[in-house]
Amino acid sequence: MKKLLTLLLSFVFINAGFILQTPAQRLPKIPNLSGKVLTVMGPIEPSALGTTLMHEHIFINFKPPPPMFPAPTNITVIEPPPTDPKKRQGLTSFDQSLGAIMDFKNIGGGTIVDVSQFGLMRDPLALKLVSRASGLNVVMGSGFYMRQLHPPDMDKLSLEQLTEIIVRDIAVGAQGTDIRSGIIGEVGVVGKPLTPNELKSVRASARASRLTGAPMSIHNFEPLDEMLQVLDIIESEGVDLHHVVMSHTGGRDVKTMEALFDRGVYVEWDFMGLAPLPKKADEQRIESIFAMIQAGHAKQMILSHDVCIPSQLKVNGGGGYTYIHDIIIPGLKAKGVSDDVIKTIMEENPRSVLTFTAPRSVVKQKKKMK
């Protein structure tokens, strides 16, 4: 009788335009990418990455995103930039972005991780085209950004639905394409306090990481106690924290950075190279990085620019995608930092983060989830 009722209900739902499925049935087939890095052009060997910028935005648009259902497929970031400089907020010119990342390519750069995701109007096709045109590896992000740029139907989306969306980006392709995400992030967390949707997004991201083996990058604006709470959630979902980058945390007070290092995550210095380029800020950033190298944390450190606004581009007086190589690395070398340590931070650490682990089943939670 129960089987008959299930069949009848399935028939009704299917003919009404719905498909009766469990969360497990909705998940696509997940490939085993263990030992590989997933770029917009497909999987590659980690040894092919070279010097890597782990947190950038080649294209970005700060428009509010559309609802997640029905699934959006026609998001396009590329558009002529406004003629009024005051209205230029995102990075939407293909030619300008291509020229900007070629500066990085021309100094020997190998890979850019674009952590724009759905909330930042990610454009998979544009990223694939710019990767092909530049010859750079491009790794594309997935997941959900800060609560201010959550989709309008975020309240209604379940943990299982969010997980499925992220898994599909990695296993099948993003926004109706076959272009796949190679990192989950940047996952937006503002906190003060952490909201139910932020907690749901973090847990879904961690669960998707467990299911696919993909790395994670967290956008952190929250205080230390809430960062540790976020890490507790990620860890409870069975994710190795050495597979997690905590962006926007480098340069905070020493207590905060040491607490994060103790958890095994990568601490990231980013959002650099804004015009005008103040020398004092350069010196403070170099000193912070140097102090953590001296403290023995080089193997858990990431440097990137987080280029996301026009004033960071060289054409507008900013440092562009080579600011680290033009200013930060020479400053560190002047303090005696060796080439081997620079290689650890700019090549080996990104390679360790971006290399997929084997897919694993979801961890059963012993208590009510937050």
C-alpha positions as CSV (number, residue, x, y, z in Angstrom):
1,M,0.0,0.0,0.0
2,K,2.8,2.4,0.9
3,K,4.6,1.6,-2.4
4,L,1.3,2.3,-4.4
5,L,0.8,5.6,-2.5
6,T,4.4,6.6,-3.3
7,L,3.9,5.8,-7.0
8,L,0.7,7.8,-7.1
9,L,2.2,10.8,-5.4
10,S,5.2,10.6,-7.8
11,F,2.9,10.6,-10.8
12,V,0.9,13.6,-9.5
13,F,4.1,15.6,-8.7
14,I,5.8,14.8,-12.0
15,N,2.8,15.7,-14.0
16,A,2.4,19.0,-12.0
17,G,5.9,19.9,-13.1
18,F,7.7,18.7,-9.9
19,I,10.0,15.7,-9.3
20,L,9.6,14.0,-6.0
21,Q,13.2,13.4,-4.9
22,T,15.2,13.0,-1.7
23,P,18.3,15.3,-1.2
24,A,20.6,12.3,-2.0
25,Q,18.8,11.7,-5.3
26,R,19.1,15.3,-6.4
27,L,22.9,15.2,-6.2
28,P,24.7,14.6,-9.5
29,K,27.3,12.0,-10.0
30,I,30.4,13.2,-8.4
31,P,33.8,12.6,-10.1
32,N,36.8,11.6,-8.1
33,L,39.3,14.5,-8.7
34,S,41.7,13.4,-6.0
35,G,45.2,14.7,-6.7
36,K,44.0,17.1,-9.4
37,V,43.3,20.9,-9.5
38,L,40.1,21.9,-11.3
39,T,40.3,24.9,-13.6
40,V,37.8,26.4,-16.0
41,M,39.5,24.5,-18.8
42,G,39.3,21.2,-16.9
43,P,41.4,19.2,-14.4
44,I,45.2,19.7,-14.4
45,E,48.1,18.4,-12.4
46,P,49.1,20.5,-9.3
47,S,52.6,20.8,-10.7
48,A,51.2,22.9,-13.6
49,L,50.0,25.8,-11.3
50,G,53.2,27.8,-10.9
51,T,53.0,31.1,-9.0
52,T,49.4,31.4,-7.9
53,L,47.2,34.3,-6.7
54,M,44.6,32.6,-4.5
55,H,42.1,35.4,-4.1
56,E,41.3,37.6,-7.0
57,H,38.3,38.8,-9.1
58,I,39.0,39.0,-12.8
59,F,35.4,40.0,-13.4
60,I,33.0,41.2,-10.8
61,N,29.7,43.0,-10.6
62,F,28.1,44.1,-7.3
63,K,24.5,44.0,-8.6
64,P,22.1,42.1,-6.4
65,P,21.8,38.5,-7.6
66,P,18.6,37.0,-8.9
67,P,16.7,34.2,-7.1
68,M,18.3,30.7,-7.2
69,F,15.1,29.1,-8.5
70,P,14.4,28.8,-11.3
71,A,18.2,28.3,-11.8
72,P,19.7,31.3,-13.5
73,T,21.8,30.6,-16.6
74,N,22.1,33.9,-18.4
75,I,24.3,35.9,-15.9
76,T,26.8,38.0,-17.9
77,V,29.2,40.3,-16.2
78,I,30.9,41.7,-19.4
79,E,29.5,45.1,-20.3
80,P,30.9,48.5,-21.2
81,P,32.3,50.3,-18.1
82,P,30.4,53.5,-17.2
83,T,32.0,56.7,-18.6
84,D,31.5,58.4,-15.2
85,P,34.5,57.3,-13.0
86,K,32.4,57.7,-9.9
87,K,30.0,54.9,-11.2
88,R,32.8,52.4,-11.9
89,Q,32.4,49.9,-9.1
90,G,33.0,46.5,-10.6
91,L,35.3,44.9,-13.2
92,T,33.2,44.4,-16.3
93,S,35.5,45.1,-19.3
94,F,36.9,41.9,-21.0
95,D,39.7,43.8,-22.7
96,Q,40.7,45.7,-19.6
97,S,40.7,42.6,-17.4
98,L,42.6,40.6,-19.9
99,G,45.3,43.3,-20.1
100,A,45.5,43.5,-16.3
101,I,46.1,39.8,-15.8
102,M,48.6,39.7,-18.6
103,D,50.8,41.8,-16.4
104,F,50.9,38.9,-14.0
105,K,51.4,36.4,-16.8
106,N,54.4,38.4,-18.1
107,I,56.3,38.3,-14.8
108,G,56.0,34.5,-14.7
109,G,52.6,34.0,-13.1
110,G,50.8,30.7,-13.6
111,T,47.4,30.7,-12.0
112,I,44.7,33.0,-10.8
113,V,41.9,31.9,-8.5
114,D,38.8,33.9,-9.2
115,V,36.6,33.6,-6.0
116,S,33.6,35.4,-7.5
117,Q,30.6,33.2,-7.0
118,F,26.9,33.5,-7.4
119,G,26.6,36.6,-5.2
120,L,29.2,38.5,-7.1
121,M,27.6,37.7,-10.5
122,R,30.2,35.1,-11.6
123,D,30.5,34.7,-15.4
124,P,31.8,31.2,-16.2
125,L,32.1,31.7,-19.9
126,A,34.0,35.0,-19.6
127,L,36.5,33.2,-17.2
128,K,37.0,30.4,-19.7
129,L,37.6,32.8,-22.5
130,V,40.0,35.0,-20.5
131,S,41.9,31.9,-19.4
132,R,42.3,30.7,-23.0
133,A,43.3,34.2,-24.2
134,S,45.9,34.8,-21.5
135,G,47.3,31.3,-21.2
136,L,46.8,31.5,-17.4
137,N,45.2,28.8,-15.4
138,V,41.9,30.1,-13.9
139,V,40.2,28.4,-11.0
140,M,36.5,29.5,-10.5
141,G,34.7,29.9,-7.2
142,S,31.3,28.6,-6.0
143,G,29.0,29.1,-3.0
144,F,27.4,32.2,-1.5
145,Y,28.8,35.6,-0.6
146,M,28.0,38.0,2.2
147,R,24.4,38.2,3.4
148,Q,23.9,41.6,1.7
149,L,24.3,39.8,-1.6
150,H,22.5,36.5,-0.9
151,P,19.9,35.6,-3.4
152,P,16.4,37.0,-2.5
153,D,15.1,33.4,-1.9
154,M,17.9,32.5,0.5
155,D,15.5,32.2,3.5
156,K,13.5,29.5,1.7
157,L,16.5,27.5,0.5
158,S,17.3,24.4,2.6
159,L,20.7,23.2,3.6
160,E,20.3,20.3,1.2
161,Q,19.4,22.7,-1.7
162,L,22.4,24.9,-1.1
163,T,24.7,21.9,-0.9
164,E,23.3,20.5,-4.2
165,I,23.8,23.9,-5.9
166,I,27.5,24.0,-4.9
167,V,28.1,20.3,-5.7
168,R,26.6,20.8,-9.1
169,D,28.9,23.7,-9.8
170,I,31.9,21.4,-9.2
171,A,30.6,18.1,-10.6
172,V,28.6,19.2,-13.6
173,G,29.1,22.9,-14.3
174,A,28.0,26.4,-13.2
175,Q,24.9,28.2,-14.4
176,G,23.9,25.8,-17.2
177,T,27.5,25.5,-18.6
178,D,30.0,22.6,-18.4
179,I,32.5,25.0,-16.8
180,R,33.2,23.8,-13.3
181,S,34.3,25.4,-10.1
182,G,37.5,24.4,-8.5
183,I,37.1,26.0,-5.1
184,I,34.2,26.7,-2.8
185,G,34.3,30.4,-2.0
186,E,34.7,33.0,-1.2
187,V,32.0,32.0,1.3
188,G,30.8,35.2,2.8
189,V,30.7,35.7,6.6
190,V,30.0,39.0,8.2
191,G,28.7,38.0,11.7
192,K,28.2,40.2,14.7
193,P,26.1,38.1,15.1
194,L,26.2,35.2,12.7
195,T,22.8,34.8,11.0
196,P,20.9,31.6,10.3
197,N,21.5,32.0,6.6
198,E,25.3,32.5,7.1
199,L,25.5,29.4,9.2
200,K,23.4,27.5,6.6
201,S,25.7,28.7,3.8
202,V,28.9,27.7,5.8
203,R,27.5,24.3,6.6
204,A,26.4,23.7,3.0
205,S,29.8,24.8,1.7
206,A,31.6,22.4,4.1
207,R,29.3,19.6,3.2
208,A,29.9,20.2,-0.5
209,S,33.6,20.2,0.2
210,R,33.3,16.8,1.9
211,L,31.2,15.4,-0.9
212,T,33.5,16.6,-3.7
213,G,36.9,17.0,-2.2
214,A,37.0,20.7,-3.2
215,P,39.0,23.3,-1.1
216,M,37.3,26.2,0.7
217,S,37.9,29.9,1.0
218,I,36.1,31.9,3.6
219,H,35.5,35.7,3.5
220,N,35.9,36.9,7.1
221,F,34.5,40.1,8.5
222,E,33.5,38.6,11.8
223,P,35.5,38.7,15.1
224,L,37.7,35.9,16.3
225,D,35.1,34.0,18.4
226,E,32.8,33.8,15.4
227,M,35.6,32.8,13.1
228,L,36.3,29.9,15.4
229,Q,32.6,29.0,15.5
230,V,32.7,28.9,11.6
231,L,35.7,26.6,11.8
232,D,33.9,24.4,14.3
233,I,31.0,24.0,11.8
234,I,33.4,23.2,8.9
235,E,35.3,20.7,11.0
236,S,32.0,19.0,12.2
237,E,31.2,18.3,8.6
238,G,34.4,16.3,8.3
239,V,36.5,18.8,6.4
240,D,40.3,18.9,7.0
241,L,41.0,22.6,8.1
242,H,44.3,22.4,6.2
243,H,42.0,22.6,3.1
244,V,40.6,25.9,4.2
245,V,41.8,29.5,3.5
246,M,40.7,32.3,5.9
247,S,40.8,35.3,3.7
248,H,41.0,38.9,5.0
249,T,42.7,37.7,8.2
250,G,46.4,38.4,7.6
251,G,47.4,41.6,9.2
252,R,45.0,41.4,12.1
253,D,46.3,41.3,15.7
254,V,48.8,38.6,16.5
255,K,46.4,36.8,18.9
256,T,43.8,36.4,16.1
257,M,46.3,35.1,13.6
258,E,48.0,32.7,16.0
259,A,44.6,31.3,17.0
260,L,43.8,30.6,13.3
261,F,47.3,29.1,12.7
262,D,46.6,26.8,15.7
263,R,43.5,25.5,13.9
264,G,45.5,24.4,10.9
265,V,44.0,26.8,8.3
266,Y,45.7,29.1,5.9
267,V,45.8,32.8,6.9
268,E,45.6,35.1,3.9
269,W,46.9,38.7,3.4
270,D,44.9,40.4,0.7
271,F,43.0,43.5,-0.5
272,M,46.2,45.2,-1.6
273,G,47.3,47.8,-4.2
274,L,44.5,50.4,-3.9
275,A,45.3,53.8,-5.5
276,P,46.9,55.9,-4.1
277,L,49.6,53.5,-2.9
278,P,50.6,54.7,0.6
279,K,54.1,53.7,1.5
280,K,53.3,53.4,5.2
281,A,50.6,50.8,4.5
282,D,53.1,48.9,2.4
283,E,55.6,48.9,5.3
284,Q,53.0,47.8,7.8
285,R,51.8,44.9,5.6
286,I,55.4,43.8,5.0
287,E,56.2,43.9,8.7
288,S,53.1,41.8,9.5
289,I,54.0,39.2,6.9
290,F,57.6,39.1,8.0
291,A,56.7,38.7,11.7
292,M,54.5,35.6,10.9
293,I,57.3,34.1,8.8
294,Q,59.7,34.6,11.7
295,A,57.2,33.0,14.0
296,G,57.4,29.8,11.8
297,H,54.1,30.0,9.9
298,A,55.3,30.3,6.3
299,K,53.6,27.0,5.4
300,Q,50.2,28.3,6.4
301,M,50.4,31.7,4.7
302,I,48.8,33.0,1.5
303,L,49.3,36.3,-0.3
304,S,46.9,37.7,-2.9
305,H,45.6,41.1,-4.0
306,D,41.8,40.6,-3.9
307,V,41.5,42.9,-7.0
308,C,37.8,43.8,-7.1
309,I,37.5,47.5,-7.7
310,P,38.8,49.7,-10.5
311,S,41.1,51.7,-8.3
312,Q,43.3,48.6,-7.8
313,L,44.1,48.4,-11.5
314,K,47.3,49.9,-12.9
315,V,45.4,51.9,-15.5
316,N,43.8,53.7,-12.6
317,G,47.0,54.2,-10.5
318,G,46.7,50.9,-8.5
319,G,49.0,48.1,-8.1
320,G,47.2,45.6,-10.3
321,Y,47.9,41.9,-10.2
322,T,51.7,42.4,-9.7
323,Y,51.7,44.5,-6.6
324,I,52.9,41.6,-4.5
325,H,55.8,41.0,-6.8
326,D,56.5,44.7,-7.3
327,I,56.3,45.8,-3.7
328,I,55.7,43.1,-1.1
329,I,58.2,40.4,-2.1
330,P,61.1,42.9,-2.6
331,G,60.3,44.3,0.9
332,L,60.4,40.8,2.4
333,K,63.7,40.0,0.6
334,A,65.2,43.2,2.0
335,K,64.5,41.8,5.4
336,G,66.3,38.6,4.6
337,V,63.4,36.3,3.6
338,S,64.8,33.6,1.2
339,D,63.6,32.6,-2.2
340,D,62.6,29.2,-0.8
341,V,60.2,30.8,1.7
342,I,58.7,33.0,-1.1
343,K,58.2,29.9,-3.2
344,T,56.5,28.1,-0.3
345,I,54.0,31.0,0.1
346,M,53.4,31.7,-3.6
347,E,53.6,28.2,-5.1
348,E,53.6,25.4,-2.6
349,N,50.9,26.5,-0.3
350,P,48.4,27.3,-3.1
351,R,49.2,23.9,-4.7
352,S,48.5,22.2,-1.3
353,V,45.1,24.0,-0.9
354,L,43.8,23.6,-4.5
355,T,44.6,19.9,-4.9
356,F,41.3,18.0,-4.5
357,T,40.9,15.2,-1.9
358,A,38.8,12.1,-2.6
359,P,35.0,12.5,-2.3
360,R,33.5,11.3,0.9
361,S,30.1,10.7,2.3
362,V,28.3,13.2,4.5
363,V,29.1,13.1,8.2
364,K,26.1,12.1,10.4
365,Q,25.6,14.9,12.9
366,K,25.2,13.7,16.5
367,K,23.3,16.8,17.7
368,K,21.0,19.5,16.3
369,M,22.9,21.6,13.8
370,K,23.3,25.3,14.0
